[in-house]
Amino acid sequence: MCQKTGILGGTFNPIHTGHLFAAEAARDAFDLNQVLFIPTGDPPHKESSRLASGEDRIQMIQKAVCDNPAFKLDTREVERKRTTYTIDTLKELKEQYPHDELYFIIGGDTLLKLRTWRDFSSVAGLCDFIVYGRFGYNIREQEEEAIRLQQSFRAKIHFVAGPYLDVSSNDIRNRLEKNQTIRYLLPDEVVIYIKEHNLYKGDW
């Protein structure tokens, strides 16, 4: 049976309400049967100096998604133990879900960088993209880039409307380092986990 599978990838360092709401908005708007949260292992485009361990990020995601039956944790990229790319993951998912339509959920900032992804022409042939707007990014610029990607790579790009949630993992880490509250920016169970494991050098 053909289903629709959403994919939300990222460092999730840590996962927060912005990630969760974007996933739920995409699921609702496009009738996705499930959304896979796939934390990166060794991300090629991010510095790892403040990157929590793969196991810590897995635990935080599990706590964040456990109350939504449509949300699933997928640990394949962490388990690879090497630099990983989206094209590798999509090929594996196509083998695992051969009859599913794949929808990669991204932010507007990521849309503007899609053409730099490894083997993007192949990536564009394996999935659709659902773009959830990010605070501070021009929607017209995003729409124009979507048209260019459609023309150059036949990329299938959709936009989902929703409130701009000005929440980022970087801001959360900065708040922790300054001993500022992060309550309500991420699920309570994730806050508790960060506190118990003293992640991001917060002096609790």
C-alpha positions in Angstrom: 0.0 0.0 0.0 1.3 3.4 -1.0 1.8 5.8 1.9 3.3 9.2 2.4 6.4 9.3 4.6 7.8 12.6 5.8 11.5 13.0 6.6 12.8 15.7 9.0 16.6 15.6 9.2 19.0 17.7 11.2 21.4 17.7 14.1 18.6 18.2 16.6 21.1 19.8 18.9 18.7 19.9 20.7 15.3 19.2 19.2 12.8 22.0 20.0 9.2 23.1 19.5 10.0 24.6 16.1 11.1 21.2 14.8 8.0 19.5 16.2 5.5 22.1 15.0 7.0 22.1 11.5 6.7 18.3 11.3 3.1 18.4 12.5 2.1 21.2 10.2 3.6 19.3 7.2 1.9 16.1 8.3 -1.4 17.8 8.6 -1.2 19.7 5.4 0.0 16.8 3.2 -1.7 13.9 4.9 1.6 12.2 5.8 1.2 8.8 7.4 4.4 9.2 9.3 7.3 11.6 9.9 10.7 10.2 10.4 13.1 12.3 12.6 16.6 11.4 11.4 19.4 13.0 13.5 22.7 13.4 11.6 25.8 11.6 12.6 28.8 13.5 11.4 27.2 16.4 9.5 29.2 17.8 6.5 27.9 21.4 6.8 28.0 22.0 10.6 30.8 22.5 13.1 30.8 19.8 15.7 32.4 21.6 18.6 29.1 22.1 20.4 27.4 19.0 19.0 26.0 16.7 21.7 26.7 13.0 21.2 24.6 10.9 18.9 23.2 9.0 21.8 22.2 12.1 23.7 20.4 13.5 20.6 18.7 10.2 20.0 17.4 10.2 23.6 16.2 13.7 23.4 14.3 13.1 20.1 12.7 9.9 21.6 11.4 11.9 24.5 10.1 14.7 22.3 8.2 12.5 19.8 6.9 9.6 22.0 3.5 11.2 22.5 2.7 11.5 18.7 2.0 8.1 17.0 2.8 9.5 13.6 6.3 10.6 14.7 9.1 8.0 14.5 12.8 8.2 15.4 15.2 6.8 12.8 18.8 6.4 13.9 20.4 5.2 10.7 22.7 8.3 10.2 24.1 8.2 13.7 24.7 4.5 13.4 26.8 5.0 10.2 29.7 6.5 12.3 30.9 8.5 9.3 30.1 11.6 7.3 26.6 11.1 5.9 24.7 12.7 3.1 21.0 13.0 2.3 21.4 11.1 -1.0 22.6 8.0 1.0 19.7 8.1 3.4 17.1 8.6 0.6 18.4 5.6 -1.3 18.1 3.5 1.8 14.6 4.8 2.5 13.5 4.0 -1.0 14.6 0.4 -0.5 12.9 0.2 2.8 9.6 1.9 1.7 9.6 1.1 -2.1 5.9 2.1 -2.5 5.9 5.2 -0.4 6.0 8.8 -1.5 8.9 10.6 0.3 8.5 14.2 1.5 11.6 15.9 2.8 10.6 18.6 5.3 13.0 21.6 5.3 13.1 25.2 6.5 13.2 28.2 4.2 16.9 28.7 4.9 17.7 25.1 3.8 15.8 25.7 0.6 18.2 28.4 -0.4 21.1 25.9 0.0 19.6 22.8 -1.6 21.6 23.0 -4.9 24.8 22.6 -2.8 23.8 19.2 -1.5 25.8 16.3 -2.8 24.3 14.9 -6.0 21.2 17.1 -5.7 19.9 16.1 -9.1 19.5 12.6 -7.8 18.1 13.8 -4.5 15.4 15.8 -6.4 14.3 12.6 -8.1 13.8 10.6 -4.9 11.6 13.0 -2.9 9.4 16.0 -2.8 10.3 18.9 -0.6 7.9 20.6 1.9 9.2 24.0 2.9 8.2 25.5 6.2 9.2 29.2 6.5 11.9 30.3 8.9 11.8 33.7 10.7 14.0 36.3 9.0 14.0 34.8 5.5 12.3 36.5 2.6 9.4 34.4 1.3 9.7 35.9 -2.2 13.4 34.8 -2.3 12.3 31.3 -1.3 9.6 31.1 -4.0 12.0 32.3 -6.7 14.6 29.8 -5.7 11.9 27.1 -5.7 11.1 28.0 -9.3 14.8 27.9 -10.3 15.2 24.4 -8.7 12.1 23.2 -10.5 13.4 24.4 -13.8 17.0 23.2 -13.3 16.5 19.9 -11.5 12.7 19.2 -11.9 12.6 19.4 -8.1 9.1 19.2 -6.6 8.8 21.8 -3.9 5.7 22.7 -1.8 5.2 25.3 0.8 3.3 24.9 4.0 1.8 27.9 5.8 2.2 28.4 9.5 3.3 30.8 12.3 7.0 31.8 12.1 8.4 30.3 15.3 11.7 32.2 16.1 13.3 29.2 17.9 16.6 27.7 17.1 18.9 25.2 18.6 21.8 27.7 18.5 19.8 30.2 20.6 18.9 27.4 23.1 22.5 26.5 23.5 23.5 30.1 24.0 20.8 30.5 26.6 22.0 27.5 28.5 25.6 28.8 28.4 24.3 32.0 29.9 22.2 30.1 32.5 19.0 31.5 31.1 15.7 29.6 31.0 14.8 27.4 28.1 11.4 26.3 29.5 8.7 26.2 26.8 11.2 26.3 24.0 11.3 22.5 24.0 9.4 19.7 25.6 9.7 19.4 29.4 11.2 15.9 29.2 13.9 17.2 26.9 14.7 20.1 29.4 14.9 17.5 32.2 17.3 15.3 30.1 19.5 18.3 29.3 19.6 19.2 33.0 20.3 15.7 34.2 23.2 15.2 31.7 24.5 18.8 32.0 24.5 19.2 28.2 25.7 22.4 26.5 27.6 23.4 29.6 24.7 24.9 31.3 25.5 25.6 35.0 22.3 24.5 36.5 
